[in-house]
Amino acid sequence: MAQTPSLGRVVLVLVNPITNNGSDIAPAMVTRVWEQGKDGSWGVNLKANLDSPTTSKWFTSVRLFDTEDEARAHDGEAAYWPPRTP
């Protein structure tokens, strides 16, 4: 079941590991919701919280997917919903 993004929701964004203490994933807050694409992904703006001395980074026009696999297959900046915990 696909989720619909809204302001303030937390997602996971793919980042350069050099800027994030070796991890290529960072939590990010949705700051703007754009349109839903034909592939089901959403366009969003994000503010990521990095694990580094530069603690945040802005991302614009990121594609938001349901899963990490979909995000990693995308050619461009991408984010995905965190997996649900039991």
C-alpha positions in Angstrom: 0.0 0.0 0.0 1.5 3.3 -1.1 1.8 6.1 1.3 1.1 9.7 0.5 3.7 12.3 1.6 2.9 15.3 3.7 4.8 18.1 5.4 6.8 16.9 8.4 6.9 13.2 7.5 10.2 11.5 8.0 11.7 9.5 5.1 15.1 8.0 4.3 17.2 9.7 1.6 20.2 8.3 -0.3 23.2 10.5 0.3 26.9 10.5 -0.5 28.6 8.4 2.3 31.5 10.8 2.4 29.2 13.5 3.7 27.4 11.1 6.2 30.1 9.3 8.2 30.2 6.4 5.8 26.5 5.7 5.6 24.6 6.2 2.3 21.3 6.6 4.0 20.1 9.6 6.1 16.8 10.5 7.8 15.1 13.5 6.2 11.9 15.6 6.8 9.5 16.4 3.9 9.4 20.2 3.5 7.4 20.4 0.3 5.3 17.9 -1.7 5.1 18.2 -5.5 3.3 15.9 -7.9 2.9 12.2 -8.1 4.6 10.7 -11.1 3.2 8.1 -13.6 5.5 5.5 -11.9 3.7 6.1 -8.5 6.7 8.0 -7.0 6.2 11.5 -5.5 8.3 14.6 -6.0 9.3 16.1 -2.7 11.8 18.6 -1.1 13.7 17.3 1.9 15.9 18.5 4.8 18.3 15.7 5.7 20.0 15.2 9.1 23.5 14.0 8.4 25.9 12.3 10.7 28.7 14.8 10.2 29.9 18.2 11.4 27.7 19.7 8.7 24.5 18.4 10.2 21.9 19.1 7.5 21.5 19.3 3.8 18.6 20.4 1.6 17.4 18.3 -1.3 15.0 19.6 -3.9 12.9 17.7 -6.5 13.7 14.3 -5.0 11.7 11.2 -6.1 10.1 9.4 -3.2 9.5 5.7 -3.5 7.8 3.0 -1.4 10.9 0.8 -1.0 14.7 1.1 -0.8 15.1 -1.1 -3.9 12.9 1.2 -6.0 14.9 4.2 -4.8 18.2 2.6 -5.5 17.1 1.7 -9.0 16.2 5.3 -9.8 18.7 7.4 -11.8 18.8 10.6 -9.7 18.2 11.8 -6.2 15.8 9.4 -4.4 14.3 8.7 -1.0 12.0 6.0 0.3 9.7 5.3 3.2 11.3 3.7 6.3 10.4 0.1 6.7 7.7 -0.6 9.3 8.8 -2.3 12.5 6.7 -5.2 14.0 
